[in-house]
Amino acid sequence: MNIDKFKTFLKISGAELQKTTNEYELVRFRTINGVSVVYKGKRGYSFTGEAQEAFDAMKRSTVWTIMPRGYVKRASKISKGKCKTWLK
């Protein structure tokens, strides 16, 4: 895991980087949804909050958008030539 690259990705995405609180924490950051942490232990890496989603987006080279909890997203579905809209 390239920690510096991940930290840069988080900054660009709008997350606020914070100081780690112990030797097992690699990255600690805050978003509108709270604090997320990446840990490294004997069994590998573990993620809390939005850390896994952010890390996966960085690996896929996609945009990670910080969305507030409870955000309602509109989506459209085309079925037999008709456009249906529902809340997701």
N, C-alpha and C positions, 0 to 999 in steps of 0.2 A: 504494500500500500504506500503510495507516494503522498505523505502527509502534507507537504508544502503545496502540491498541486490541488489537493482537496481543500485546503484552507483558502487558496486563491479562488477556487470554484465557489465556495460558500460566500466569500466577500462579494464576488460579482453577482451572485444570486440574491444578495440583500440580507444575508444573515449577519449577526453581530458576534464576532469571535470573542470568547472569554478565556480567562486564565484557567488552566487545568487545576484540579484540587488535590490530586494524588499521582503517584508514579504509574498507575495503570491507565489513566486517561491520556489518550493521544490528542483528541480534539474535543472542545466544548464550545457550543454555540447556542445563541438564542434567536428565536424567530417570534412572530406574533403568537405562535402556538405554545411557546415555552422553551425550556432548555433541552437540548439533545446532546448526547455524548457518544464518542467512539472509545471503547476500552480495548486494551490488549492484555490478555491473561495467558495462563498456561495452555488453555484450550483454543487459543486463537483470538479473533476479534469478536466483539459484541457491540450492538448498536442500541441506543434508546431514542425515543421520540421520532423525529424525522430523519435521523442520521442515515439509516439504511436506504431510504428513498433518495436522499440527496447523493449518497455514494453511488448507488446504482445509476442515477442520471449522469453523473460524471463519467462513469465507466462507459456508458453508451454514447457519450458526447451529445447528450440532449439537454435541453433547457429545463431547469428545475425552478418552478414557480412556487413561491411560498404562498399558500392559500390559508386564510383564516379558518379555524374550526367552524363547522356548521355552514360552510360556504355551499350555496346551491348553484349547481351548474346546469345550464340548459343544453340539451342535446337534441338532434333531429334524427329521425329514422325514416328512410324512404321505403315504403312497402307497396308494391303493385302500383307504382306511379303516383302514390299519394304521400304527402309529407306529414308525418306525425311528430309532434313535439311533446316531450314529457320532462318532468323534473327528475334529476338523478341525484 
